[in-house]
Amino acid sequence: MRPRPPAEDDPLGLAESAERLAPWLGPAARAGVVLAVSGGPDSTALMGCAACLPPAVPVLVATVDHGLRPESFAEAEAVARAAEAHGLPHRRLAWRGDKPRTGLQEAARAARYCLLRALAREVGAGALLTAHTLDDQAETVLMRLCAGSGPAGLGGIEPVRDLGGIALVRPFLDIPKARLVATCAARGWAFATDPGNRDPRFARARLRRVMPLLAAEGLTPARLARLAERERRTEAALAAVAQAALRTLTRSAPASALALDAPGLAALPPAVALRVMADAITALGAQARPVRLERLEGALLGRLLPAIAEGRALRLTLGGALIAVSQDLLTLRAEPPRRR
């Protein structure tokens, strides 16, 4: 008789959690790991499951204290005590300096990963594990839908990605948050609740309120996660095709420039041409800046491709690149630094 799949609020069993964590913590792991633990139920479950494995490589628990709430220091100390109870060392990382008035969550996220990556490098860890869940994935996809993202953005959170030479791993990404809460309850692992998760100033908190309504219409977290997986496959295929097209279209140019066959670019399907242009801007180097999809579409589809079709010259600036169309060539150069 085939065993039933776990319910959305079943706690993780020891065998299931061990199977998910073994590639990074088991005997086959190549280096130590850093566990990002905030003290919430998700990361508390990650820390507890890691300790139960038991790990075959060095494990360091890290808590980033953003200093945004008076309770944050005490919460980090509570994580330190919980880590000690599990027999794991702990480090508190403080986000110092002035905090922005707008885009606070985005800035905090960037600071958090910067601090965690630096710690992983310091201790020689090969991986950084976070406790993102299926709910986080669904919320991320919804946020990016609202922002008008393309396939790359709708791919959501990647299960494993490179973070400056460190593997950033989300072993619980396909597990509902309720299962991790149930795991903490079943094992007696105390956790904190961040009031920011319900703060209506933040888009993610506002989307959490409508998630049950969307799920009732069929747009469940599982289906949003499935969409993300499909978009990652689409993005990978598009990236491979675009890289091959970029190599084919590249023409000789000065060392500081990149030249493409303009008619060949115009003959590509629009989705591929957009990705080729984005890759070409990236290839210029450190001065190139990421381009929002709306701007890229407006520049390429609205201006550059019509100019190529009409055989007329055109110059514009996009993503830190100076782009010129002339004599069947599209040439890109890095934009010079702006004067203060």
Buried (B, 14 or more C-beta within 10 A) or exposed (E): EEEEEBEBEBBBEEEBBBEBBBBBBBEEBEBBBBBBBBBBBBBBBBBBBBBBBEBEBBBBBBBBBBBBEEEBEEBBBBBBEBBEEBEBEBBBBBBEEEEEEEEBBEBBEEBBBBBBBEBBEEBEBBBBBBBBBBBBBBBBBBBBBEEEBBBBBBBBBBBEEEBEEBBBBBBBBBBBBBBBBBBBBEBEBEBBEBEBEEEEEBBBBBBBEEBEEBBEEEBBBBBBBBBBBEBBEBBEEBBEBBEEBBEEBBBEBEEEBBBBBBBBBBEBEEBBBBBBBBBBBBEBEEBBEEBBBEEBBEBBBEBBBBBBEEEEEBEBEBBBBBBBBBEEBBBBBBBEEEEE
